[in-house]
């Protein structure tokens, strides 16, 4: 999707998204095109398109009089986003199972799984393990979506995972820094293996169920993080979340 965009537009989207997610702008703060041209040091057209993209993703809200404001989210919004991602990823897993042409098509998933296994089983520096896991986990989810052979599903998942707390890696670091730091990684690996097995066996029903269950690990991590403010603050986009009652 981003391949069809200019380098300047991609740069504008990534930088603007980073500023919003990091809390550089407060929820409800107005953002104008001209101001962002100065902040980002990028020309108006890429900035205008970047603002539209973030509005599409839900991180910004367009104003009727022009410009945008930074969105805010309730805790319920986070749980809903995770649940929707689980349904979409379950659908991706089911389609991958039902549309698998040959068992060898799942080989890339097997290879990524093996690399993750090396990372989480062999120990080493925690920060390095986390960084490698996040990268490989993203590759795993991308590859499974590729096997689904459904561009419409790919677009839908792209939109929901653009919300920082709905991505497959949103809560990994929170859990890694807890006392039982590798439990979530090992549990996720067990589910990766089950997903691969269901896809290779063309068992769409089991693949769907495992895809949903896999996403719900994030919901379990959110509940743990909510009990401690310092952990909750580590969630990407936490600054955009309303913690009080709606």
C-alpha positions in Angstrom: 0.0 0.0 0.0 2.7 2.5 0.9 4.7 1.4 -2.2 2.4 3.6 -4.3 3.2 6.7 -2.2 6.0 9.1 -2.7 9.0 9.0 -0.3 8.0 12.4 1.1 4.5 11.2 1.8 5.6 8.1 3.5 8.1 10.2 5.6 5.3 12.6 6.5 2.9 9.8 7.6 5.5 8.0 9.7 6.8 11.2 11.4 3.3 12.6 12.1 2.1 9.2 13.4 5.1 9.1 15.7 4.4 12.6 17.0 0.8 11.7 17.8 1.4 8.3 19.3 4.3 9.6 21.5 2.0 12.2 23.1 3.8 15.2 21.4 0.2 16.5 20.8 -2.5 16.3 23.5 -5.9 14.8 22.7 -8.2 17.5 21.4 -5.3 19.6 20.3 -5.8 21.3 16.9 -3.4 20.5 14.1 -3.3 22.6 10.9 -1.7 21.8 7.6 0.5 24.9 7.6 1.8 24.3 11.1 2.7 20.7 10.2 4.6 21.9 7.2 6.8 23.8 9.6 7.1 21.0 12.2 7.9 18.3 9.7 9.9 20.3 7.2 8.0 18.7 4.4 6.0 20.4 1.6 2.2 20.9 1.8 1.0 18.2 -0.5 2.7 15.2 1.3 1.6 16.8 4.7 -2.0 17.2 3.5 -2.1 13.5 2.4 -0.5 12.4 5.7 -3.1 14.3 7.7 -5.8 12.6 5.7 -4.2 9.2 6.2 -4.1 9.6 10.0 -7.7 10.7 10.0 -8.5 7.5 8.1 -6.7 5.5 10.7 -8.6 7.2 13.5 -5.7 9.0 15.1 -7.0 12.4 14.0 -10.5 13.8 13.6 -11.3 16.3 10.7 -12.9 19.6 11.7 -15.8 21.0 9.6 -14.1 24.4 9.6 -10.8 22.9 8.4 -7.8 21.3 10.1 -7.8 18.3 12.5 -7.8 17.5 16.2 -6.0 14.7 17.9 -8.3 11.8 18.8 -8.7 10.3 22.2 -9.8 6.8 23.1 -11.5 5.1 26.0 -10.2 1.8 27.5 -13.3 0.2 26.0 -12.1 1.4 22.6 -8.8 -0.4 23.1 -10.5 -3.7 24.0 -12.9 -3.3 21.0 -10.0 -2.7 18.7 -8.2 -5.8 19.9 -11.4 -7.8 19.5 -11.9 -6.6 16.0 -8.3 -7.4 15.1 -8.8 -10.9 16.5 -11.8 -11.4 14.3 -10.0 -10.2 11.3 -6.8 -12.2 12.0 -9.0 -15.3 12.7 -10.5 -14.7 9.3 -7.1 -14.4 7.7 -6.0 -17.7 9.3 -9.2 -19.4 8.1 -8.8 -18.1 4.6 -5.1 -19.1 4.6 -6.1 -22.7 5.6 -8.9 -22.9 3.1 -6.9 -21.3 0.2 -3.6 -23.1 0.7 -2.6 -24.5 -2.7 0.1 -26.8 -1.3 1.6 -27.4 2.1 4.9 -25.9 0.9 3.1 -22.5 0.7 3.3 -22.5 4.5 7.1 -22.9 4.5 7.8 -19.2 5.1 5.6 -19.3 8.2 7.6 -22.3 9.4 10.9 -20.5 8.8 9.8 -17.4 10.7 8.5 -19.6 13.6 11.9 -21.3 13.8 13.7 -18.0 14.0 11.4 -16.8 16.8 12.0 -20.1 18.6 15.8 -19.4 18.5 15.2 -15.9 19.9 13.0 -16.8 22.8 14.7 -20.1 23.8 18.3 -19.2 23.6 18.3 -16.2 26.0 20.6 -13.3 25.9 20.1 -9.5 26.2 16.5 -8.8 27.0 16.3 -5.6 24.9 17.8 -7.5 21.9 15.4 -10.4 22.4 12.4 -8.0 22.5 13.5 -6.1 19.4 14.1 -9.4 17.4 10.8 -10.8 18.6 8.8 -7.7 17.6 10.3 -7.7 14.1 9.8 -11.5 13.6 6.3 -11.5 15.0 5.3 -8.7 12.6 6.8 -10.8 9.7 4.7 -13.8 10.9 1.5 -11.9 10.9 2.3 -10.4 7.5 3.0 -13.8 6.0 -0.2 -15.3 7.4 -2.2 -12.4 5.9 -0.4 -13.0 2.5 -1.5 -16.6 2.6 -5.1 -15.5 3.0 -4.9 -14.1 -0.6 -7.5 -11.4 0.2 -6.6 -7.8 -0.6 -9.8 -6.5 1.0 -9.0 -8.2 4.3 -5.5 -6.8 4.1 -6.8 -3.3 3.8 -9.2 -3.8 6.7 -6.5 -5.2 9.0 -4.1 -2.4 7.9 -6.7 0.2 9.2 -7.3 -1.4 12.6 -3.7 -2.2 13.3 -2.7 1.4 12.5 -4.2 2.2 16.0 -1.1 1.8 18.1 -2.7 -0.3 20.8 -4.3 -2.7 18.3 -1.1 -3.9 16.6 0.1 -7.5 17.2 3.1 -6.1 19.1 1.4 -3.5 21.2 1.6 -5.2 24.6 4.7 -7.4 24.1 7.1 -4.9 25.8 4.8 -4.4 28.7 4.7 -8.1 29.5 8.4 -8.6 28.8 9.2 -6.1 31.5 7.1 -7.9 34.1 8.2 -10.5 36.6 7.1 -13.4 34.3 8.8 -11.7 31.4 9.0 -14.6 28.9 5.7 -16.3 29.6 3.9 -14.3 26.9 6.5 -15.0 24.3 6.4 -18.7 24.9 2.6 -18.7 25.0 2.5 -16.8 21.7 5.0 -19.3 20.2 2.7 -22.1 21.2 -0.1 -20.4 19.4 2.1 -19.7 16.3 2.7 -23.4 16.1 -1.0 -24.2 16.4 -1.8 -21.7 13.7 0.7 -23.2 11.3 -0.6 -26.7 12.0 -4.2 -25.7 11.4 -3.3 -23.9 8.2 -1.2 -26.8 6.9 -4.0 -29.2 7.7 -6.5 -26.9 5.9 -8.6 -26.8 9.1 -10.3 -23.4 8.7 -12.4 -23.6 11.8 -9.4 -24.3 14.1 -7.3 -21.7 12.3 -10.0 -19.1 12.9 -10.3 -19.9 16.6 -6.5 -19.8 17.1 -6.3 -16.5 15.3 -8.9 -15.0 17.7 -7.2 -16.5 20.7 -3.8 -15.3 19.7 -5.1 -11.7 19.5 -6.8 -12.0 22.9 -3.3 -12.3 24.5 -3.2 -8.5 24.0 -6.4 -8.1 26.0 -5.0 -10.2 28.8 -1.9 -8.0 28.8 -3.9 -4.9 28.9 -5.8 -6.0 32.0 -2.4 -6.7 33.7 -1.0 -3.3 32.6 -4.1 -1.4 33.8 -3.3 -2.5 37.4 0.0 -0.5 37.3 0.2 3.0 35.9 3.9 2.7 35.0 3.2 -0.4 32.9 0.1 1.2 31.3 2.3 4.2 30.3 4.5 1.9 28.2 1.7 1.0 25.9 2.1 2.8 22.5 -0.4 5.6 22.4 -1.2 5.4 26.1 -1.2 9.2 26.2 -4.3 9.2 23.9 -6.3 7.0 26.3 -8.9 8.3 28.8 -8.5 6.4 32.0 -11.5 7.9 33.8 -15.2 7.1 33.2 -16.7 8.2 29.9 
